[in-house]
Amino acid sequence: MDISVAIVEDNNDIRNALEQIIDMADGYTLAGSCVNGEEAIINIPLLRPSIVLMDINLGGINGIEVVRILKEEMPDILFMMCTIYEEDEKIFEALSAGASGYVLKKTAPDKLLDAIKELYEGGAPMSSQIARKVVTTFQNKSASVASPDSLGVLSRREKEILEMLSKGLLYKEIADQLFISPQTVRKHVYHIYEKLHVGNRIEAVNKYFGR
């Protein structure tokens, strides 16, 4: 089944480019596009996409607030911020609002499609620059520290994969580096989440670097 994607972007050129990327890719369907936050709040519930690519600076109501509103109304929809902003404040605001992924607009089309697929399959994709900022913040935090016992339950391979996740690598990239299949990576990630009692990449990395 194709992954249904909606786009919220006020820049015509960028919106058209994103529409073309989705339209031309096998396995993806463009559910529709919105040019501002107000339109998104009305139309996204009607379009019912699996994933929404959300810009932050929309002129009126910003994308982070749109995510916060729509996530409460439709918790099953997955939101991925697609923005030029790399500031820590914007990143964590978006994640706190309910976004499950965060990529930069300069992301290459094939990597964007990989990120959408990973998000759809339960991951939390982030551009490598964003992942580094998240990791740095977690390294500087003393909260949510994992006990040695909780990390000790991870196998060598699971720790290796968690380290790669913390660098922002997608499942496919991890698979290529370790010479295993993406499905095997996915199974390892599932076990990592299970053992660390977390629900996503961000929480897992938080625990890992909280040592």
N, C-alpha and C positions, 0 to 999 in steps of 0.2 A: 504494500500500500504506500502511495506517495506521501511525503511529509508536506503538510499544508502550512504555508508560510504567509503571514501578513507583514506589511511594511508600514512604518510610521516615520515619515521623513518630509520636512518642509522644503528642502532644496530639490528643485525639479530635476536637475542633472543627476544628482546622487540617487534620487528615488528611481529615475528611469534606468540607471545603471544597475541598481539592485534588482529591479523588476526583470531586467534582461538576464541577469545571472540565474535567478530562480527559474524563469521561463525556459531557458535553454538547457537546464540540467535535468538529466534523467533521475527519476525518483523524488522530484520536488514539484509542488503545485503552488502557484501564486493564488492565494485566497482573495487578495485585494490589497489596496494601499490607502493610506490616510495622509493628508497633508498637514494636519495639526493635531494637538492633543484633544481638543474639544470634539473633533470628528472621530477620533479613535475611541473615545469613551462611549460614543453612540454606536459606532459601526463594528468594533471588534467583537462585541457579544453577538452580533448578527452574523458575522463572517465565521466565527467559531474556528479559527485556525489552531493548529497544534502549537505553533511557535510564532512569536511576534518579534521582528527586528525593530528596535525602538531607539530613535534618536533622543538625545537629552535636550538640546536647546531648540525648542519648537516655536519660540516667539511668544505664544500665549502661555497656557498651562504647560509646564515642562514635562519631559518624558518620564522623569522619576516619579512625579506625582501621578501621572497617568498609570504607571505600573502599580503604584500603591492602591489606587482606586479600583483598577480592573482585577488585580490579584485577589482582592477581598470578594469581588463579585463572581469571579471565575477562577478559582484556585488551580484548576487543571491546566490552564494555558501557561506555557513556558515563555518567559521574556528574556531576550538577549539584547543588551544595550549595544548599539552600533554607533560609535561616536568618535569625535576627535579628542575628547577630554581624557587626560591621563592623570588628573589631580586625584590625590588620595581621597579627598572629601567627596568628590563626585562618585568615585568607585564604591565606597562603603555606603554612601547614601542610597545608591542604586541597588546594591545587594541587600541592604536592610529593607528596602521597599518591596522586595520580592523578586528581583531579577536573578536568574540562575546562570547567566553567562555575561561576559563583557568583552567585546572585541572592538578594535579600532577600525575606522573607516579605511585606513590604508592597507588593511588585511587583503591579501591576494584572493581572487574569486574562489580558487580551489580550496584554500584554507578556510574561507568563510563557509563554504558548503560542508566541509568536514566538521566545522564547529557546530553547525546547525544539526547535523546528523548525530554528533556526540551528545548534544543537549537533548535531542529527541530520545536517545537511548539511555538517558539517565545520568549523563555526565554534567560537568559544570565548566564548560570551556572558557578560557580566558586567553587573550593575546599574551605573548611572553612578557611584554613590558608591564602589563597589568599584573600578571602573576608575580613578577619580581617585587612590585610594590606591595602586594598582599602579603607575600612572604616576609618582607622587611618589617612590615607593621607587626606581624605575628611574632617575629623574632624579638621585637622590642617590647612586647607585652609580657607581663608576668602572670596575667590571668589565664585561666583554662590550661593550666600546666598538666601534662600527662604524667602519670607515675611511670617509673621505669618498667614496672610489671606490664602496664597496658601496651607499651611498645615492644616489650620482650616477646609478646605472643605472635608478632609478625615474623614470617619467614624471611630469609635473606632476599629472595626474589621479590616479596611483597614490599620490603623496605626499599629495594632498588626501584620498583615501579612508583612508590610513593614519592621518592626523591625526584623522579622524572615528572610526575604530576605537578610537583611544587614549582617546576620550571616552566609550566604552562604548556607542556607537550600534549598533543592529542593522542588518543588511543592508537591511531594508525602509526604515528611517528614513534611511539614507544615500541609498538610491535616490530617496526622495521629495525630499530636499534638493537632489540633483543632477539631478533630472528624467530619471533613467535607470531601467532595470528592475533588480529584485533579481538577475536572472540575470547582467546586465552587471557589477554590483558583485561578484558571486561570481567572475566571470572575472578581474576586476582583482585581487581578493584572492589568487586562485591564482597570478597572475603576480608579485605582491608577495612571496609566500612563496618562490616559485621563485628570484627574483632575490636575495633576502636570505639564501637557504639556511636558512630556518626552517620549522617545522612548524605553528605556530599563532599566534593573535593576540598572545598574551603575549610570545612570543619576538620577533615583529616589532616590537612597541612598545618592547621592551627595546633592540633595535638602533637604532630610530629616535631614541629619547631618549638614547642613549649617545653621541651626537655630541659 
